[in-house]
Amino acid sequence: MADPNFLSSWSPRRRSRWVLYGFLLVAAFYLLLEHTAHTIPFLPFLVFLACPLMHLFMHGGHGHGHHSAPEGTDSRSTPTPKS
């Protein structure tokens, strides 16, 4: 059974974010529908724009740059082989 208070449990920031996404989706749809002759020539540039945007936003969960060394060791030094 669905929770009747489902939407009331959302924070205003989360709700406004979804409203913005919906508005942008509808705006993009009408832009492509009504101005196809103006938007089609720019579609190849969207591929080039998508590459840096995906790189910027999709690498957040990989943990780049958050490597920690054990305490008391220098993470920049290379280990010396024991004789």
Buried (B, 14 or more C-beta within 10 A) or exposed (E): EEEEEEEEEEEEEEEEEEEEEEEEEEEEEEEEEEEEEEBEEEEEEEEEEEEEEEEEEEEEEEEEEEEEEEEEEEEEEEEEEEE
